Amino acid sequence: MSDDKRQWGLPDRKRIDIHHPDGVNHGSKSLGISPEQLREVAARVGTSAQKVWEALCKL
């Protein structure tokens, strides 16, 4: 989502917003992991939901 408040729209579903508490909580519940684990994986592979999922499958 843009910082420009005049631009609005749906959030990017392909990304996990690790800087926003709601994004972390939703992502961790969806993936069945703790918020801390989600932050650790996202720090390694990025915030792409697909890459996070692939990294978790390899664990």
C-alpha positions in Angstrom: 0.0 0.0 0.0 1.2 3.4 -0.9 2.0 6.2 1.6 0.0 8.5 -0.6 -3.4 8.6 1.0 -5.0 9.6 -2.3 -4.1 6.2 -3.7 -6.0 3.4 -2.3 -6.8 -0.2 -3.2 -6.5 -3.7 -2.1 -3.3 -4.9 -0.4 -0.9 -7.0 -2.4 -1.8 -10.6 -1.6 1.5 -11.8 -2.9 3.4 -10.1 -0.1 3.4 -10.4 3.7 3.6 -7.1 5.5 6.1 -7.9 8.2 6.1 -4.3 9.4 2.4 -4.2 10.3 1.1 -6.3 13.2 -2.1 -7.4 11.4 0.0 -8.6 8.4 2.2 -10.6 10.7 -0.7 -12.1 12.7 -2.6 -13.0 9.6 0.4 -14.5 7.8 1.5 -16.5 10.8 -2.0 -17.9 11.4 -2.4 -18.8 7.7 0.9 -20.6 7.7 0.5 -22.2 11.1 3.7 -20.7 12.6 4.5 -18.2 15.3 4.9 -14.5 14.4 8.6 -14.7 15.4 9.1 -17.6 13.0 7.4 -15.7 10.2 9.7 -12.7 10.8 12.8 -15.0 10.8 11.9 -16.7 7.5 10.9 -13.4 5.9 14.2 -11.9 6.9 16.0 -14.8 5.1 13.9 -15.1 1.9 12.0 -11.9 1.6 8.3 -11.0 2.0 7.0 -12.9 -1.0 4.3 -15.2 0.3 5.4 -17.9 -2.2 9.0 -17.7 -1.1 8.1 -17.9 2.5 5.9 -20.9 1.9 8.6 -22.7 -0.1 11.2 -22.0 2.7 8.8 -23.4 5.3 8.2 -26.6 3.2 12.0 -27.2 3.1 12.2 -27.1 6.9 
